[in-house]
Amino acid sequence: MSVAIELAYLIASILFVLGMKMMNKTKSARKGNRLSALGMFIAIVATLLQIDAISMVEILACIVVGSAIGLYYANKVEMTKMPEMVAIFNGFGGLASFSVALSDYFLRTEVNMESIELVTVISIIVSVFIGGLTFTGSLVAYLKLNGNISGSPITFKGQHPINLILFLGFLTAAFFTVLDQTDPMLIIILIVIALVLGILTVIPIGGADMPVVISLLNSYSGMAACATGFILNNNVLIVAGSLVGASGIILTQIMCKAMNRSLVNVLLGGFGQTVNEAQADGPSITVKEIGVEETAMLFDGVSSVIVVPGYGMAVAQAQHVIRELMEQCEKRKIDFKFAIHPVAGRMPGHMNVLLAEANISYDKLIEMESINDEFPNTDLVLIVGANDVVNPAARNNPQSPIYGMPILNADKARTVIVCKRSMGKGYAGVENELFGYPNCLMLFGDAKQTITKVVSEMKEM
């Protein structure tokens, strides 16, 4: 039986790797997802076959209850709330590893009264630290994204020294836990510090950095699962956790590169808070407003269009009406594409998910590096709810907090229309120079309602 179990784990691990590999390409992504799901099913079945401490009825009851809750919220959640959903899932992943580590510790020390091997006790400590930090950190990220607490960086004097002291305190308590495994007070100290550090690590990070935070917390949940695999001596959990941890770190680095910032800079938080009033407000900007009819006429007379989606599109739930706009343009033989910035939205791939939900072909979603050279030859660019990712200050103003961040070169198009509710600033807290450019026109109003009117005008032409 043990050979069969290990063989099943090996097959599951191979399916995980193949599934992730296939997710690199749009055409094979769904098949890769199904392969990964099959691998997880095999791993679960192999694990259930080894259990004898509790009844199968209890296990199945837990599976049914957990699956019912998951299905309910998965069907209920709106696409605009997907970042919050991902954040809370990361938190539950960390909580699961955190709980398993604690249960194993107390089972060994309080119930069985046995000593724990050095590798295992270190794995328990690592799992408690990363799992606890991931859980509370993800809860804070969820509350920030959901608007229950301020999305702006929350900072206070001495914040970083306090974090350092808590971390050193954790290391000290961990050292004594290795020496004296039977003292429950030490493990309680580790629990409290891990949970508090999770809160203090995420509260100074602003909404603009949420894509980085979510991918990093996802990586943490994988690392916690990997540590739990060492606790349980479960090879497939080690492999799966390592894959999630490594891919999450790689994605985090990609996000940081897209913002021209280091991971340390993101984690220190307070992005945009050091900007003085002159830098934040910039020179006085005079904008030119355009109406719905004029916008429809512009679309009717161009040969190429690029849409730049942002978080405002998600808030307005305008992705479906943008698809209708695309259909109207394609009837007129207009080349229509979407320019996707890596950190647009509130989670990695946020814009891709929303546009895919509207049945927009993935082939039309072009990444920043591939589409930036096309802007100078584009007749019309429509910016829907994006701000900092198209701000020319990132190229032109060394005093700007976003200077050096790679942006979409929307300002180089022949005509730019910006669809947004107001002249509000982005999460970086700086004015968008683009709004005052001679080739930029402002289409104010709710994106969904405004573009719906534009599409209606085009239908009547």
N, C-alpha and C positions, 0 to 999 in steps of 0.2 A: 504493500500500500504506500509506503513512504517513497518508493521509487516513482510510482504513478503520480503521486502528489507533486513531487519535484519536477517531473516531466510536464505536468499541467502548468506549473508556474513558469517553466521555461517557454512553453508555447504562448502563454499569456504575455510574457515579457517581449517576445518577438513580435506579437501582434501590436503591442503598444508602440514599439519602435517603428514598425511598418506604417501604422496608422498615422503617427506624427509626421513621418516622411511624406506621406501622401497628402497631408493637409497643406503642404507647401504650394500646391497648385489647385486652382479653382476647380478644374474638371474632376480631379480625383479626391477633393476634400470630403465629400459626403461618404464616399467609399472608405476613406481613411477613418472617418468618425465611426462608421459601423464596425470596422475591424477592431478599433480600440474598445468599443463597447463589447464586442464578442470576447476580446481578451479579458476584460473586467468580469464578464459573466463566468468565464472559465476559472478565473482566480477565486471568485466568490464560492463557486461550487466546490472547488478543491479545498478551500478553507473550511467550509461547512462539514465536509467529510471527516475532518480531524477533531471536531468538537465533541466532547463527552461530558464536560462539567455542567452544562445546562441543556435543557431539552430543546429539541428541534421546534416544538410548538412555541416556546418563548422567543426563539430566534425569528421564526416566521411572523409572529405577531409584531415584533419590532420592525421587520422589513415592510410589512403591510402598512403600519402606521406611518413610518418614515416616508414610504413611497407615496402614500395618499397626501401627506402634507406637501411633499415636493411637487406632485402633479398639480395640486390645487393652486399653489403660488406660481408655478411655471405657466399655467394657463391664464391666471388672473393678471400677472404683471404686464404693464404696458411697455412697448418698446422704448419709450422715453425713460423708463425706470430701470432699464437693463443694467446700467452701471451700478446702481444700488444693489441689484440682485447679485451681481458678480461679487461685489464687496462683501455682502453678508454670507455668500457661499464660501468665500475665502476664510471668513471668520469661523464658520462651522467646521471647516476642514482643520483649522488650528485647534478648535475646541475638542474635536474628536481625538487628535493626537495627545493633547494636554490631558484629557480624561483617561485615556488608556495608560499613559505613563504613570499617573497618580494611582490608578487602580492596581496596576502591577506592583508599584512600590509598597502600597499598604497591604496587598495580599501577601507579599513575601515577608515583610517585616512585622506586621501586626497579627496576621492570621497564621501563617506557616512558621513564623519565628525563625526564618532562615537568613543567612547572610547572602548578599548580592555580589555577583562578580563585578570586578572593576569596570569592564567594558559596558556592562548592563547599567550600572549606577550612573556612569557618565552619560549614557544614552538617555536615561530617565531625566537627568538634569537638563540636557540639551533640548529634549522634547518639551519639558515643562517651560523652559525659557522661550523657545521659538513659538510653541503652540499658544502659550498665554499671551505673548506679545502680539501674535497674529490675530487672536480672538478680539482683544480689546481695541487694537489698532484698526481692525476691519469694522468694528462697531462705530468707532469715531468717523471713519471714512464714510460709512453708510449714513450716519446722522448729518454729516456735512453735505453729502450729495442730495439727501432728502430734504434739506433745508431746516431740519430740527435744531441745528446749531449753525453758527456763522460759517460760511464757506471761506471767509477770509482767514489769513494766518492768525492764530491766537498765540501771542508771545507774552512773556513776562520776564522781569529782571532775574538773572541767575538761572535761567531755564537750562542751558547747556551744562553748567557745572552741576546742577542737581541731577541731570540725567547721568553724568559721569559718576557721581557719587553712588547713585543707585546701581549702576552697572558694576562698579567695584565692590559694592556691598553684596551683589549677587554672586560674584566670583568668590568672595570670602565665604559666604554661606555654603556655596557649592563645595569648596575645599573641605570645610568641616563636615559636610554631609558625606563625603567620600570616606572621611576618617571615622565618623560615627553615624552609621546608617539607621540606627534605631531611634534617633531623636526626632520626633514628629515636628517639633517646633522649627527645626532647620528647614524642613520641606515646606512648611507654611510660610516661612520668610521668603523662600524662593518663589512660591506662588504669588504672594502679594507684590513682590518687586517686579516680576514678569508682567503681571496685569497692569500695574501702574506705568511701567515703561512703555507699554503698548499705547496707552492714552497720551503720554507726554511726547512720544515720538511722532505721532500723527497730527496733533492739534496745531503745531506751528506751520503745517504744510497747507498752502492755499489751494483753491479749487482748480487753478490753472495747472497744477502739478498732479491732479488726481489720476490721469492715465499712468504716470510713473508709479504712484503709490499703489494702485490696484495691481499692476504687474509685479511689483516688488512683494506685496503681501501674498500674491499667488505663489511666488517663488518660496516665500517663508512657509506657507502651508505644505508645500512639497518637501522642504527640508525637515519639517516637523514629522511628516509621515515617514520619511526615510529613517529618522532617528527612532521612531516607534517600531520600524521594521527590525532594527537591531535589538530592541527590547524583547520583542516577541519571537525573534529568530525566524522572521518571515521574509524569504528572499524576494518574493514578488512585490511586497510592500517597499522594500529597499529600492528595487529597480524603478517602480512607479514614482516613488517620492523623489528619486534622483532625477528622473526625466522632467518632472514638473518643476523641481527646484532649478535645474540647469536652464531649461527653456525660459522660465520666468526671469532669471538673471539676464539672459541674452536679450529678451524683449525689453527689460528695464534699461539696459545699455542703449538699445536702439532708440527708445523714447528720450533718454537724456541727450543723445547725440542730435536728435531732431530739434531739441530746445537749446542746443549749444551750452549745456550745463552739465556739471559733474553730478554724480549720485550724491556725494557728500553735500554739495550745495543745495540739492533738493531736500535732503533730510534735515539740514539745518533750518530750513523753512524761512518764512518771512519774506517770500519773493515779492518785490515791488514795494516793500514797506520803507526802504531807505531812500525812496525817490522824493526829492524836495518838490515843492509846489510848482516851481518853474519847469522842472523836468516832466512832472506828471501832466501838467496842463499843456505845455508846449506853446507854440505861437497860436494866435487867434486863427481859427479855421472858418472860412466862408464856404458854405456848401451850396450846391445847386440841386434843387428838388425836381423830381419828375413824377408825372401822374401815371395812372394805369393805362389810359389810351395811348399816350406817347410811348410807354414801355412796349405795348403790344405792337405798335408801328415799327419800333426799332427791331424787335424780334422778327417781324415779317420781312424786313429788308436786309438781313445779314446772311452770310454764307457759313459762318462758323460760330459756335457758342461753347463756352466752358462754364460750368457751374461749380462754385466753390462752397460746399456745405460746411456748416459749423454747428455748435451746440444750439444756437437759436432755431435751427431747422428742427432739431429734436424736440425742443420745448413747444414749438408751434405745431408739431406733427405734420409738417408740410411735405414729407417725402412722397406721398401719393399724388398730390397735385403737381409736384415737380415732374413726376413721371408723365402726367398728362401734358405738361408743357413740352417735355421731350418728344412726345408723340406728335404734337402739333408742329414742332420744328422739323421732325423727320418727314412729315407729309410734304413739307416745303423743300425737301432735299438739303436741309441744313445739317452740317456736321455738328454733332452734339456729344460732349464729353463731360466727365466729372473729374475735378482735381482734388485729390485726397491728401491732406497733410497728416503726418503720422500721429500728431497729438491733438487733432481736431476732436472735440467732444470731451467726454469724461471717462473714457476707458479706451484701451487699445482696440482699434477696429470699430469704434462706435459708429462712424459714418457708413462704413461698409455694411454693417448689420442693418441699419435703418434703410438704406437704399435697396439692399437685397430683399428686405421685407416688402418693399414696394414693387418687387419683380423687375427691378432694373438690372440688365445684364451686367455681370461682373466685368466683362470686357471693356465696358465704358468707364470703369473706375480706374483712373490712372494715378499712379503714385507721383509724389512731388518731383523726384529726380528725373522721371521720364517725361513729365509734361511741362516743366518750367520753360524749356526752350520754345514751346509752342505759343506762349502768351503773346509775344510781339506780332505774330501773324494771325491772331484771333480777332475777329470783328467785335465780339461782345462777350464780356464776362459778367455773370450774375453771381453775386456773393450773398448767400443766404445764412445769416446768423453767425458768420465767422468774423473775427476781429483781429486779434494779435497775430494770427498766422498769415495775414495779408498786409501787415503794417510795414510800410517802407522804412520806418524808423529803425527797424532791425538791421537795415543795410546802411542807412545814411547818418544816423545820430549816435555818436559814441557815448553820449550822456544818457541814452535811454537804457532802462533796465533789461530790455529785450534785445539790445544791440548784439549782433553776431548770431542770433537765432536764425536758422534757415527758414525762409518763408516762401510762399507761393508768389510768383512774379505777376500777380494779377494787375498791378498798376501799369504794366507795360503793354496791356491790350489797347486796342483802338478806343473802345468805350467800356466803361465799368459801371454797372448798376449794383448798388448796395441795398439789399432789402433787410431792414431792421426796424424795430419798434421806435427807437429813439437814438440820440447821439451818445448813449451810455458807453463807458469805456469797457475794455475787456478785463479779464482777471488780473492782468499785469498792472492795471491802474493807470495806463497812459493813453493819451489821445491818439487816434489813428490818423496819421498824416494823409493817408489815401483819400479820406473824405473831402479834403480840400483841393485835390488835384483837378486840373482843367478837364480831364477826360472822365471824371467820376460824377455820377448822378445818384441822388439818394431817393429811394422808394420807401417811404415810411409807412408803417402799419404792421399788423400781424401777418407773418409770412404766408400762412395757409390761406387766409382770406384775401390778401392782396394778389397773390399769384393765381388764385382761383378766378379773380376778376380779369387778370391779364389773359388767362386761357380763354375765358368767355369772349373777350374782345377779339382774340385771334380766330375763334370759331366763326365769328360774324364777318370776317374779312373775305 
